[in-house]
Amino acid sequence: MTGWAETGDAVEVHLAGRPCRRVDLLVCADGVGSTARERLLPAVRPVYAGYVAWRGMVPEAQLEAPTRAALAEAITYHVYANSHILAYPIPGPDGSVAPGERLVNFVWYRNYLEGGDLDDVLTDEAGQRREISVPPGAASARHVAEMRAVARARLPAPIARVVESVDRPFLQVVYDIEVPRMAFGRVCLLGDAAFVVRPHAAAGTAKAAADAWALAEALARERDVPAAPKS
């Protein structure tokens, strides 16, 4: 979607390389970097929360038996001063949840000062400064080495082994985003396009689904389409 125009009883949606679409209601659920939010509320900007999430996955079968046993069938947390990390099994690449065929995922929240420190960790191996995340394989080797060294020094052995075993760790910046309103006539914002939930509770998808269910109920209840998102 490149833009839209309201025409009284409809919205004409402009799409890149495709014909325009005419719709009764334009629902914009285009994520944390929402194009729609930028257009509707240009003054709203992501606010850095003060930390990033280092992440990564490793095949469970590559971990030693004691490590697998320590982390099996649980979300394992370690909390220490100004940081915490969690590790847990997730389905393998083929969807298998059988022990030994899964992946073990870690998420490690670490503080970086806004400005030079944050700019530095977001500058990838090729020298490009990323905005929201540094994808797998792109993180600076210097920062990956530092992260692994801190894991060995500060984390319990089973969790440290997971961090050290991940070939291509990546990171995402934790931002707060909130909008003063979600409804704009025949256009509305949903999910992360409107409000971003910090990842600790893994509730972002549930929040977006709740937004969609509430909108569906309002549309079923209201005869006037523009009134539904406001209700």
N, C-alpha and C positions, 0 to 999 in steps of 0.2 A: 504494500500500500504506500502510495506516495502523497496522498492527500484526499480531500473530500470537499463536497459543497452541499449544504443543506438547501433543499428546494421547497420548503413549506411542509409538504406531506411525505417527504422521502429524503434520503441521503444518496448522493451520487459519489461513489467511491472510485478513486483513480488508482489504477494498478499499473506497475511498471511492465511494459511489454505486453499488456493484455487489455481487452476492452473494459470500459467502465462498467461498474455494477450499480444498479439502483436498488436500495434496500430501505426497509421501514425503520430499522434501528442498526446503528453501527456500534458493535461491541469491540472495544480495543483491549485485547489481552496480550499485548506485545512486549511484556517483560520489563526487566529492570532498566533497560535502555530505551524505553518506549518512545517511538516517534510521535505517537498520538499525544502523550503527555507533554512532550516538548512543544507541540503546536498549541495545545489547549491551555497549558500552564507554564509558560516559558520561564517564570521566576522560580519554579520548583527545581531544586538541584539535589543530587545525592549528597548526604553528609557523612563523611568518613567517621566510622565508629571507633577508630583508634587501633584496630588490629586486623590481621588477615587470617585466613584459614589455609594452612598448608594441607594438601590432601594427596592420597595415593592409594594404589591397590597392588596386592601381590597374590599370586596363586597360593592357596592354602597349602598345597602339596610341596611348595618350595621351602616352607618353614619347618624347623626341627620339631620333633614330636612334643617336647616339653612346652614349646611356644604355642603350638596348636592346642594342646590340652588346656593351657592357662586361659586362652581366649575363646574357647569353643562355646557355642550356644549362648552367647551373652554380648551385651554392649559393655565393654570394659572401659572405665574412666580412670584417669589419673589427674588429680588436681594439685597444683603447687602455686607458689606466689606469682600472681599476675598472669597465669596461663592455665590451660588444661588441654588434655588430649583424650580422644576416645578411639577405640578400635573394635571392629565387629565384623562378623562374616556376612557376605552378601552373595547372591547367586553368581555362578560362574559364567563365562562368556556364552555358553550354550543354554543358560537358564537353570542349570543343575543346582540343587541345594544339598546334594549328598556330601557328607564330610569327605574332605580331600579333593573334591571337585569344585569347591567354591573359591571365591576370592576373599581376602581379608582387607578391609578398607580402614584407613585411618584419617582422622580430621584433627588437626593440631592448631589451636588458636594462639597466635603469637603477636605481641605488640610491636608496632613500628611507628615512630613519630611521624606526624604529617609533615611533608616537606622533603628534605634530603633523604631521610631514611626510607620513607615510602617510595619515593621516586627511584631510589637505588634498587630496592627489591623488585620493583615492577619493570625494571629495565632488563630485557631478556638477553640471551646469549649473543644475539645478533646486534645488540645495541638499541633496539626499539623499545620505547617506553610504552607499556601497555596501560590501559585505563581501568578495566574491571577485573581481569584475570590474566594469568600467564599460563598458557596451555601445556599439557604434557610434552616433555622434551624441549621446551623453550626456556625454562628457567635457567638463570645464570649458574654455571658450574660452581662458581665461588659461593653463591648463596645455598646451593644444594649441599655442598661440602660443610658449610657452617651449620646448617640445619641438622645434618647427620651427626656432627661432632657434639652438638648440644644434646641430641637424643641419647648418645652414649653416656654423656656426663650426667644428665638430669633425670632420665626416665627409667622406670622399672625395666628390667632386662627383656621381658616378653614384648612389651610395646616398642622398646628401642629396636629390637630385632625386626619388627614389621617396618618401621621407618627406614632402617638401613637397607632392607631388602627390596624396596620399591625402586624400580629402574628409572621411572620418569615421573617424579613428583611434580605437582602443579599447585598453583595457589589462586585464591580469589580474595578480593578485597571485601570487607564487610562494610556495607553502607546502610544508612537509614534513609528511607524515602517515605514521605507522607504527603498527601494532597488535601487541600481544604474542601474539595468536593469531587464526586465521581460522576455526576450526571450533568450533561451539557445539551439540553434539548434532545435531539435524536442520536446523540453520541454519548457513550459512557466508557469509563475505564474500569477494568477488572484485574484482579490478581496483583502481581508485582508491578504492573503499570501504575497502580494506585498506591499501594502500601507494601513495603518490603518487610518481611518478618526475619529477624536474625536467625541464622541456621541452627542454633543450638537445639531447638525442640523438633526440628525436621517437620515444621508445620506449614511451610509455604504453600505446598500443593493443596493441603487440606483447606487453607484459607482461601485460595483461588476457587476451589470447588464450592465452598460455602457461598462465595460471592455469586457464582453462576447459579446455584440453586435458589438463592434469594431473588435474583433477577428473574429467573423462570417463574417463580411463584408470583412475583409482582406483575409480570406480563399476563399470566393467567387470570389475575384478579382485576386488572385495570383494563378498561376499554380504550383509554387514550394512551397510545404507545409512548409519547414523550413523558407522560406522568409516571410510568412504571419505574424507571430507574430512580426517580426521586423519592418513591415511596418505600 
